[in-house]
Each structure stands twice: as C-alpha cells, then as structure tokens.
Amino acid sequence: MTLTTGHDSAQIDIGSRYPVDPDTVRRFDEEGFVRLPAVLSRDAIEHWEAEVTAKVIELNTMHLPMAERSTYQKAFLQVGNLWRHSEVVRQLVFSTRLARLAAELMGVEGVRLYHDQALYKETGGGITPWHADQYYWPLSSDRCCTAWIPLQETPVEMGALSFAVGSHRFEVGRDLEISDQSEREIQVALAAQGFDVSQEPYDVGDVSFHQGWTFHRAGPNGSQTPRRVMTVIYLDAGLTVAEPVNPNQVDSITRYMPGIAPGQVPDTATTPVLYRAAP
C-alpha cells in the first residue's frame, strides 16, 4: 500500500514488508531491542513530521518554564493518542509495515495497538532517566514492544535512545517509575551486573524496537533543534490484561482500555488488531 501526499505527491510506502532475517529476530530476543536502518523513507519522515509536530503544538499541555519542571517533565513533551486527532497520523500508527515488523520480531501471529505517544525533547531538555516501559502497563506477558521513530536525523547529543543490552531479563528496578531515583538506582544495578550500554545515532528513516522490560534512557538535548520522536506501542494480539500493581497501571487501563477487566483480551475500538499473519 502506498500513500500519496497532498503537498508534494511523494509516494510513501506504509504497507509493504520490511525484510527481517533470523539473526535480527535472534538479536531482538537476546538483546531486548534492535535498531533497523531505512524502515521509512525520507519523504515519509518529512510528511509525518509536519503533521505530528502540528498536533503536538496543538495538544501539548506542558507550558511551565524548564527551570520549574520535574525531571520527568524536563525529559520531553509527551502527547498520546495522536491518531485519534489526525487521519494523517492514523496512517502512520496503523501502518502494516511497522505492525508486521513488531509481530515478526516478537514471534507472534498478530499485534494490536496499545497506544501512540509523541515524545518531543526540547532544546535544553533534560535526560530521560533509566526505566522500563512495562512498569506502566498492566499486561499478562512480556510480548509487547515500542517502535521509536525519530522524525529527523538524531545524533547522540540530541538525545538518541540508549539501551542496556540484554536487560529485559534483569528484574531489579522494574518497580521504579521514571525519576531521579530510577536513573540513580538502575544505573548502579546495571553497572554492577556489567551490562553493556548501546548508544548510537539514528539516521533519517531509522526505527528501533525495544521490548517492554528493556531498560533504556536518553541524554539531554544539547542541540539547537527539538528532538522530535513518534512512538507506537504494540501488544501480542492475544495478550490479556493483568491485575494492576501500581497507580500508573490503573490509569493505563482507564486511559487506553476502558471497560476491560483483568484476564480479558483488550479487544476494543481503541486497541485494534493492526496485523495478523495469513493462516
């Protein structure tokens, strides 16, 4: 499937298969993440950057001066479920090219959408402390992942994502939300166990996928350009909701899966199946 953009008539591929070889799947399983080159074209990134940025400006509610924000608030402007506010963003979030990638990397037959988030690290924005996303998600298994989609070339000094290699199998720190405490304690725990940290720049069109329990962080944005990133979170299509274990997980059910009880598959209009392999 291709999308013809209205402003430049560029052909943007959002449906064809991105080839994934067995070694890539193995690395995702063993290391907890992969960075993939040229998943999206430069035309596609430019097309979606304009719309995502417009929606972030429209929907953002954080207007405190940087000096008055918490560590979490300094990390990025965070705006979720943009697909509900823009048909253009919906085309990116519902892309079968990305959803198929998530399914093949996780080794599942299909994936459903959990939610999307734009994460914009402003010029002068602070660190994103060490954390694992699944702390926030009431899920019955680890078959979930995030696609991290930079909307510009992203050098390390702009706040490119760093991963602790293999940390998705390390349980210390899983009870910590993003904070100064998580940055301090997880850093110490990872270093004590000798985890390598992978920190690399992203070229335009590169996309990384990381598992829900993979510990990751980002440095501050020391550039003169905001770091613009779109993320899409995928769940195994058959995964069920777990009993929440912290207030953030209670909020996650209310926000993204209203009406779904523990033990149920979150089969809702706002968490649709985006890809399922042919039988």
Order of alpha helices (4+ residues) and beta strands (2+ residues): beta-beta-alpha-beta-alpha-alpha-beta-alpha-alpha-beta-beta-beta-beta-alpha-beta-beta-beta-beta-alpha-beta
